[in-house]
Every structure is written in structure tokens, then in C-alpha cells.
Amino acid sequence: MDPTLKLTKELISRQSITPSDEGCQELIANRLEAINFKIEHMPFGDVKNLWASYGESGPLFVFLGHTDVVPAGPIEEWSNDPFSPSEKEGFLYGRGAADMKGSVAAFVTSIEDFISENGPKIKGRIGVLLTSDEEGPAVNGVVRVVEELNQRKEKINWCLVGEPTANKEIGDIIKIGRRGSIGCKIKILGVQGHIAYPHKAKNPIHLAAEAINDISNLSWKDKTGKFQDSVLQISNLNSGTGASNVIPGNLILDINVRYSPSTTTEEIRNSVENILDKHDLSYEIKWDQGGSPFLNTKTVLLDSVRTSIKSVTGISPEQTTDGGTSDGRFIAPTGAEVVELGPVNESIHKIDERIKAEDLSLLSKIYKAILKRLLT
């Protein structure tokens, strides 16, 4: 059996739903320790993190990934048990197959092959950073490890994130940046009352209707030419007691904005709050900064990634910045060059998540080629 496929199966069989790791990092640590990596487990709260490093001097290349997965959803809707990896018609099925246990397995096998072939010829260092808190709040994961590395004056030169970036085939798309994320919870204050006596109450749904419409139409143009426009979405809207004869006392909205570097969080906050004020609403608002946008403007890692993809697959990748946030947002502020390259993302977070079995070997070969171009 292909070694990357075998390791991916072993990882999928561990039910590591955020923030649980279920032994995934220990499995990886044992493999890396066997090839002379220094192993450090860095738990914070209920989150497990692994920092593994190889080499003593020179530029540092880091593979960044996560061992946690999202819940499987209704088990009965899966073709097979999501945590019992299965193969069918050339695909490997299981939760985390594409996001991102396949990438983590490819990290390991590419490193094993690279060190076996190059050993003392390696000019630099290799790091592997894994967390069990990427799919969740991400407050005790990579961000905490980066804080620790910064205190040690540990400089990361290049970081490759294994998130599933491909559209139709491995290597067709790489990410060179990501939009930021900011959200808020708004509580519109009304006065509860009997539905038959509206003059004795204040219905927050009625009061906020026009403001909600105005807020939902907010957007901010990207001026970099590298990102989608910044857009706002209302994700949750809750009000009422459940009874049909009670005017609710308040209305709660959850809002999220994915924004480009052209837009500041201050602009977003002001735009939302100005609308609320314009409509003379009584409200409480709490903002939550999820992550800042980043854009890779360097070329050393990027050129190595592009050349390696071309040499292994024949594909010239497209560079994009779309999609959700990633843990790359915690690495970019350190000055490291960050590029994301991973499996096809068509089935991630879905029932019957899957990856082509042959793509696992292909991904390992690309990762190995990147290591060779940067460190030999």
C-alpha cells in the first residue's frame, strides 16, 4: 500500500473532532522522531499542539496543518462509517480525508523520503506545526505556538499550509493570501408585550427591519486586484419566545464580514453602527476579530511551489485568495512567506468526504520537490 495512503487511513480512524486529537499528533511525532526530529508537545487548555523541528541552522521551512476535523453529521447518511476509512472506485472516504489528514500524511512521507535521500546535504531546517484547534475557535492552537516561537526568537522563513486548495485536480490552485474575518452580535432592544396590544410594546423586529436590509447590502470594494470584495452576511437571526401571541422583547443578529486589505475593521464597524444609529435603534453590540487578511508578496517559496507543481503534474497553478480563513493568518505577521497547497476541496465538510487515493502520493511528491528546491 502507498505509504501516504496508509498513514492517511490511520489518521482518519482517529475520531479527532475539534478540539480532540485522539492520538493523531502522537502518531506523527513518533514517525518524525524516528528520523531525528526534535519533538515538543505544546498543549494549551484542551487543545493539543505539536512542534517538531529538524536541523540546527539555516532558513526554516515549516509545514502547517491540523489534526482536528469537523463533526461527521448524520452518520446514517454516509456510505460508510466516517471514521472507518474505506476505498471505492479510486477514492478514499472518511472525515478528514481532504481536510486535512491527507495533507498531514503527505507532510510526513515527503519529509521521510527527502531526508532519506538528502541527509547531510540539506541546507536549512524543517519544521512541522500541527494543532487540534483549527476548525474551532483557534485561540489555543497555532496562535499560541507562534507566540512561544516568537519568544524564542525562532524565525520562520517559509510556511506551506496544507489546506485543501485545489478545485478539480491537485495543483490547479494555490492560495497566496486570505481575507480577514470580523463578526459581531447585535441585540436590538424592544419592549415585550401581548400581541393584541402593540401600542403597549415595542416590536424589535419591526423596528429593525429597514436597518437589517441596509446592513445586508453593505459591501466594500477591493482595491488590490488580488481579493474578492469585502462582503457582509447575516448568519443568524433570533427573536421571540416561541409563542405566537407575544411581541418579543429583543432581536439578536449574528453578522460576519470577510474583508480584504483594502478595508479596515474600523470602516466595517462604523458602517454597521452608523446604520443602527440612523434608524434610531436601541442596541447592544459586541465585536469579535477573527483574523486579519494577509497577502504573500514574496517569491522564493511561491516560485518553488509553482515550479514543483509543474514538474510533478504538468499543471501551471492559478493563484487566488478566496475561500475562508486559515491558520496561515497567524504565521504571515511574523514575516514568513506563506503559501497554501493541498487536496481538492469539493467534498470538505460534507457527507462522504473523499480524496483520490492517487492524489495522496502526488501531493507527497510535490511537497518533496518543494523541500528539494528550497533546502538543497
VEXBALUM-241251 format. One line per field, with one value per residue (C-alpha): residue number from 1; residue in three letters; z, x, y. Coordinates in Angstrom, 2 decimals. Layout:
N
lomar = (NUM	...)
miro = (ALA	...)
Z = (Z	...)
X = (X	...)
Y = (Y	...)
This chain:
376
lomar = (1	2	3	4	5	6	7	8	9	10	11	12	13	14	15	16	17	18	19	20	21	22	23	24	25	26	27	28	29	30	31	32	33	34	35	36	37	38	39	40	41	42	43	44	45	46	47	48	49	50	51	52	53	54	55	56	57	58	59	60	61	62	63	64	65	66	67	68	69	70	71	72	73	74	75	76	77	78	79	80	81	82	83	84	85	86	87	88	89	90	91	92	93	94	95	96	97	98	99	100	101	102	103	104	105	106	107	108	109	110	111	112	113	114	115	116	117	118	119	120	121	122	123	124	125	126	127	128	129	130	131	132	133	134	135	136	137	138	139	140	141	142	143	144	145	146	147	148	149	150	151	152	153	154	155	156	157	158	159	160	161	162	163	164	165	166	167	168	169	170	171	172	173	174	175	176	177	178	179	180	181	182	183	184	185	186	187	188	189	190	191	192	193	194	195	196	197	198	199	200	201	202	203	204	205	206	207	208	209	210	211	212	213	214	215	216	217	218	219	220	221	222	223	224	225	226	227	228	229	230	231	232	233	234	235	236	237	238	239	240	241	242	243	244	245	246	247	248	249	250	251	252	253	254	255	256	257	258	259	260	261	262	263	264	265	266	267	268	269	270	271	272	273	274	275	276	277	278	279	280	281	282	283	284	285	286	287	288	289	290	291	292	293	294	295	296	297	298	299	300	301	302	303	304	305	306	307	308	309	310	311	312	313	314	315	316	317	318	319	320	321	322	323	324	325	326	327	328	329	330	331	332	333	334	335	336	337	338	339	340	341	342	343	344	345	346	347	348	349	350	351	352	353	354	355	356	357	358	359	360	361	362	363	364	365	366	367	368	369	370	371	372	373	374	375	376)
miro = (MET	ASP	PRO	THR	LEU	LYS	LEU	THR	LYS	GLU	LEU	ILE	SER	ARG	GLN	SER	ILE	THR	PRO	SER	ASP	GLU	GLY	CYS	GLN	GLU	LEU	ILE	ALA	ASN	ARG	LEU	GLU	ALA	ILE	ASN	PHE	LYS	ILE	GLU	HIS	MET	PRO	PHE	GLY	ASP	VAL	LYS	ASN	LEU	TRP	ALA	SER	TYR	GLY	GLU	SER	GLY	PRO	LEU	PHE	VAL	PHE	LEU	GLY	HIS	THR	ASP	VAL	VAL	PRO	ALA	GLY	PRO	ILE	GLU	GLU	TRP	SER	ASN	ASP	PRO	PHE	SER	PRO	SER	GLU	LYS	GLU	GLY	PHE	LEU	TYR	GLY	ARG	GLY	ALA	ALA	ASP	MET	LYS	GLY	SER	VAL	ALA	ALA	PHE	VAL	THR	SER	ILE	GLU	ASP	PHE	ILE	SER	GLU	ASN	GLY	PRO	LYS	ILE	LYS	GLY	ARG	ILE	GLY	VAL	LEU	LEU	THR	SER	ASP	GLU	GLU	GLY	PRO	ALA	VAL	ASN	GLY	VAL	VAL	ARG	VAL	VAL	GLU	GLU	LEU	ASN	GLN	ARG	LYS	GLU	LYS	ILE	ASN	TRP	CYS	LEU	VAL	GLY	GLU	PRO	THR	ALA	ASN	LYS	GLU	ILE	GLY	ASP	ILE	ILE	LYS	ILE	GLY	ARG	ARG	GLY	SER	ILE	GLY	CYS	LYS	ILE	LYS	ILE	LEU	GLY	VAL	GLN	GLY	HIS	ILE	ALA	TYR	PRO	HIS	LYS	ALA	LYS	ASN	PRO	ILE	HIS	LEU	ALA	ALA	GLU	ALA	ILE	ASN	ASP	ILE	SER	ASN	LEU	SER	TRP	LYS	ASP	LYS	THR	GLY	LYS	PHE	GLN	ASP	SER	VAL	LEU	GLN	ILE	SER	ASN	LEU	ASN	SER	GLY	THR	GLY	ALA	SER	ASN	VAL	ILE	PRO	GLY	ASN	LEU	ILE	LEU	ASP	ILE	ASN	VAL	ARG	TYR	SER	PRO	SER	THR	THR	THR	GLU	GLU	ILE	ARG	ASN	SER	VAL	GLU	ASN	ILE	LEU	ASP	LYS	HIS	ASP	LEU	SER	TYR	GLU	ILE	LYS	TRP	ASP	GLN	GLY	GLY	SER	PRO	PHE	LEU	ASN	THR	LYS	THR	VAL	LEU	LEU	ASP	SER	VAL	ARG	THR	SER	ILE	LYS	SER	VAL	THR	GLY	ILE	SER	PRO	GLU	GLN	THR	THR	ASP	GLY	GLY	THR	SER	ASP	GLY	ARG	PHE	ILE	ALA	PRO	THR	GLY	ALA	GLU	VAL	VAL	GLU	LEU	GLY	PRO	VAL	ASN	GLU	SER	ILE	HIS	LYS	ILE	ASP	GLU	ARG	ILE	LYS	ALA	GLU	ASP	LEU	SER	LEU	LEU	SER	LYS	ILE	TYR	LYS	ALA	ILE	LEU	LYS	ARG	LEU	LEU	THR)
Z = (0.00	-0.77	2.47	2.30	1.77	4.67	7.05	5.99	6.84	10.27	10.92	9.69	12.04	14.98	15.73	16.34	16.35	17.48	19.92	20.33	18.75	19.68	19.26	15.77	16.84	18.84	15.73	13.68	16.43	16.56	12.81	12.88	15.99	14.18	11.61	14.24	14.62	17.97	19.35	21.51	22.60	23.43	24.96	25.82	27.60	25.95	22.69	21.64	19.50	18.08	17.14	15.52	14.14	12.22	11.71	13.63	11.32	8.14	6.85	8.37	6.22	8.05	7.12	8.86	9.38	11.73	13.08	14.13	11.92	11.86	13.11	10.67	10.77	10.39	10.36	8.57	5.55	4.99	2.66	5.37	8.91	8.53	10.94	9.32	6.15	3.04	-0.61	-3.56	-7.26	-6.66	-3.80	-0.08	2.03	5.61	7.69	7.28	4.10	2.30	5.24	6.13	7.25	3.71	3.67	7.11	5.95	2.84	5.02	6.84	3.88	1.84	4.72	5.27	1.60	1.41	4.45	3.37	0.00	1.02	4.67	5.24	2.01	3.50	3.72	6.33	8.81	8.59	10.98	11.34	13.26	13.94	16.04	17.10	17.14	13.52	12.89	16.18	17.96	17.13	20.32	21.85	18.65	16.17	17.55	20.94	19.41	17.31	20.46	22.05	18.96	18.81	22.43	21.48	18.50	16.21	12.70	10.13	6.59	4.59	5.58	3.43	4.65	3.61	3.41	0.54	-2.15	-5.40	-7.47	-9.83	-9.60	-7.35	-8.12	-10.17	-7.47	-4.73	-2.18	-1.77	0.80	2.62	3.52	7.15	9.27	11.71	13.26	15.72	17.75	17.80	20.32	19.25	22.33	22.29	24.82	25.24	25.26	24.25	20.50	20.77	22.38	20.13	21.36	24.78	23.40	21.00	18.45	17.75	14.52	13.11	14.42	12.92	9.58	7.48	9.28	8.67	4.97	4.85	6.74	4.49	1.46	2.82	0.78	0.31	-2.95	-3.09	-4.44	-4.54	-7.53	-5.59	-3.48	-3.78	-2.50	1.24	1.87	4.88	5.69	8.42	9.71	12.50	13.37	16.62	18.41	20.28	22.96	20.60	21.45	18.67	20.94	22.44	20.94	21.52	23.81	21.72	18.43	18.10	14.87	14.14	11.40	9.70	7.21	5.14	4.19	2.01	2.99	1.26	4.07	7.72	10.67	11.72	8.40	8.91	12.49	11.60	8.63	10.70	13.74	11.65	10.14	13.56	14.77	11.63	12.35	15.97	17.42	20.99	20.76	22.30	20.08	20.65	18.00	17.52	15.43	13.86	11.86	9.74	5.96	4.52	1.07	0.09	-1.85	-1.72	-4.38	-3.06	-1.72	-4.33	-7.21	-5.64	-5.23	-8.79	-10.28	-8.20	-9.20	-12.85	-12.67	-10.96	-12.61	-15.69	-14.33	-14.08	-10.95	-10.62	-7.64	-5.59	-2.22	-1.99	0.50	4.28	6.78	7.58	10.26	7.79	9.20	12.38	10.53	8.00	10.59	11.60	8.20	6.86	3.26	3.33	0.51	0.72	-1.31	-0.68	-1.95	-3.97	-1.75	-3.44	-0.59	2.51	5.48	3.54	3.87	2.20	2.29	-0.02	-1.79	-4.82	-3.49	-6.17	-5.17	-1.82	-3.46	-5.88	-3.06	-1.22	-4.38	-4.80	-1.17	-1.52	-4.67	-2.79	0.02	-2.51	-4.29	-1.09	1.05	-1.27)
X = (0.00	1.19	2.71	0.81	-2.48	-1.69	-0.89	-3.98	-6.13	-4.52	-5.28	-8.88	-9.55	-8.92	-12.11	-10.42	-13.35	-12.28	-10.59	-9.76	-6.64	-7.19	-3.54	-3.00	-0.15	1.49	1.42	3.05	5.55	6.70	7.29	9.24	11.24	12.41	14.15	15.77	13.21	13.10	9.57	7.72	4.12	2.55	-0.90	-2.92	-6.21	-7.97	-6.03	-3.06	-0.29	2.84	6.03	8.61	11.91	14.86	18.29	20.37	20.97	19.88	16.49	13.43	10.73	7.51	4.63	1.48	-1.60	-4.30	-5.35	-8.87	-11.92	-15.48	-18.28	-19.45	-23.10	-25.80	-23.84	-26.68	-26.23	-22.64	-21.95	-19.66	-18.62	-16.85	-14.12	-13.55	-11.67	-12.89	-11.87	-14.22	-13.58	-10.20	-11.32	-10.55	-13.59	-13.63	-13.93	-10.70	-9.59	-9.28	-9.38	-6.72	-5.39	-4.31	-2.06	-0.65	0.21	1.85	3.90	5.35	6.06	7.58	9.91	10.85	11.75	13.56	15.75	16.44	17.71	19.49	20.53	23.66	23.13	20.15	20.82	18.40	15.80	12.38	9.50	6.08	3.40	0.12	-2.89	-6.20	-7.89	-8.16	-11.80	-12.86	-12.19	-8.45	-7.49	-5.28	-3.80	-1.30	-1.54	-0.25	2.58	3.64	3.74	6.07	8.30	8.47	9.63	12.44	13.37	12.59	12.25	10.12	11.24	8.74	5.44	3.42	-0.15	-1.75	-5.34	-7.42	-6.92	-7.48	-10.61	-10.59	-7.10	-4.07	-2.03	-4.58	-4.96	-2.70	-3.58	-1.27	-3.42	-6.73	-9.36	-9.75	-12.81	-14.67	-18.05	-20.46	-23.54	-26.19	-29.02	-31.86	-33.81	-37.60	-40.38	-42.15	-45.93	-49.20	-49.64	-53.12	-51.74	-48.87	-49.21	-48.06	-44.95	-42.06	-41.52	-37.76	-38.35	-40.48	-38.13	-35.03	-36.44	-35.15	-31.81	-31.34	-32.00	-29.46	-26.85	-27.34	-26.50	-23.16	-20.04	-16.60	-14.62	-11.22	-8.55	-5.63	-6.79	-5.92	-9.03	-12.77	-14.74	-15.43	-18.93	-21.26	-23.53	-26.15	-25.72	-28.30	-31.48	-33.26	-36.23	-39.37	-40.40	-41.80	-45.34	-47.42	-49.18	-46.12	-44.32	-40.61	-38.51	-35.36	-33.88	-30.40	-28.38	-25.06	-23.06	-19.79	-17.66	-14.87	-12.70	-9.69	-6.66	-8.38	-10.93	-10.22	-12.11	-12.84	-14.62	-16.72	-17.63	-18.54	-20.67	-22.75	-23.13	-23.96	-26.91	-28.16	-27.87	-29.52	-32.60	-32.62	-32.40	-31.58	-28.97	-26.03	-23.19	-20.16	-17.45	-15.16	-11.99	-11.47	-8.31	-6.57	-6.16	-2.78	-1.19	2.08	4.20	7.42	8.54	11.04	8.53	5.95	8.33	9.38	5.74	4.81	7.88	7.37	3.71	4.65	7.46	5.32	1.92	2.50	0.00	0.62	-1.34	-3.69	-3.04	-6.07	-7.04	-10.66	-12.26	-12.35	-9.66	-6.76	-4.11	-1.74	-3.09	-1.11	2.15	2.08	2.52	5.88	7.29	7.30	6.33	3.07	1.59	-1.26	-1.33	-3.43	-6.09	-9.24	-11.78	-15.01	-16.10	-14.72	-17.11	-19.64	-21.17	-18.88	-15.78	-13.21	-9.88	-8.48	-6.14	-3.57	-3.67	-2.11	1.04	1.02	0.79	3.67	5.81	5.02	5.86	9.13	10.01	9.41	11.73	14.41	14.23	14.43	16.82	19.41)
Y = (0.00	3.51	4.91	8.21	6.38	4.06	6.92	8.87	5.86	5.61	9.28	9.09	6.17	8.51	10.44	13.78	16.20	19.69	20.15	16.45	14.99	11.32	10.37	11.78	14.03	11.26	9.08	11.84	12.63	9.01	8.97	12.22	11.33	8.20	10.44	12.66	15.42	17.19	16.77	19.29	18.86	22.23	21.79	24.88	24.32	21.39	21.85	19.75	21.25	19.66	21.47	19.20	20.52	19.12	20.70	23.20	26.15	27.87	29.03	27.37	25.78	24.84	22.56	23.86	21.71	20.49	17.12	18.11	17.62	18.91	16.62	13.97	14.98	12.30	9.02	7.23	9.49	8.34	5.43	4.02	4.88	8.27	7.18	3.78	4.75	2.98	2.88	2.82	3.42	5.05	7.32	7.19	8.10	9.37	12.51	14.47	12.70	16.04	18.45	17.79	14.44	13.61	16.67	15.86	12.35	13.81	16.15	13.16	10.89	13.72	14.57	10.92	10.49	13.83	13.19	9.62	10.83	14.04	13.69	15.82	17.79	19.62	23.37	24.58	23.37	21.74	22.30	20.69	22.58	20.79	21.80	20.26	23.68	24.87	24.02	25.61	28.92	28.71	30.55	27.83	26.49	27.89	31.41	30.22	28.19	31.18	33.31	30.76	30.59	34.39	34.50	32.13	34.35	31.42	32.85	31.04	31.84	29.82	28.24	25.86	25.34	22.05	23.29	21.83	24.47	22.55	22.96	19.97	18.47	18.67	21.76	23.69	26.36	27.68	30.33	33.33	35.11	35.10	37.64	38.63	37.88	40.09	39.41	40.90	40.07	42.79	42.87	45.16	46.25	46.41	46.03	42.70	42.64	40.99	40.64	42.23	45.40	46.53	50.13	48.92	47.22	47.88	45.13	44.95	43.01	45.81	48.48	46.85	45.66	48.57	48.63	44.90	45.45	48.27	46.25	43.22	45.38	46.58	45.79	47.30	47.27	45.60	47.92	45.48	43.48	40.31	39.75	39.46	42.43	42.57	41.29	41.11	38.20	37.81	34.27	34.11	36.00	35.13	36.64	35.74	33.28	30.68	31.73	33.29	35.78	37.51	40.50	39.81	41.96	41.81	40.66	39.17	39.20	37.49	39.16	38.23	40.15	38.63	41.58	42.39	44.50	47.44	47.59	48.32	46.91	50.49	51.10	47.98	48.83	52.40	51.35	48.92	51.14	54.22	52.34	51.30	54.89	56.29	54.19	55.39	51.89	50.99	48.25	46.44	45.26	43.06	42.74	39.74	39.94	36.52	37.13	39.74	39.46	38.59	38.58	36.95	39.45	37.42	34.96	32.40	29.86	30.81	30.13	26.83	25.76	26.71	25.01	21.86	21.54	21.98	19.41	16.75	17.30	19.44	21.99	25.73	26.70	29.64	31.94	33.01	34.47	33.33	30.97	31.05	31.88	29.56	29.28	30.93	34.20	33.57	32.90	35.76	38.57	37.05	37.99	34.44	33.78	31.81	29.71	27.19	23.98	20.90	18.47	19.03	20.79	19.65	17.35	19.06	19.36	17.27	13.82	11.25	13.46	11.91	12.23	10.42	7.76	8.58	12.27	11.42	10.08	13.01	15.53	13.89	14.11	17.81	18.55	16.65	18.60	21.86	20.75	19.83	23.19	25.19	23.16	21.55)
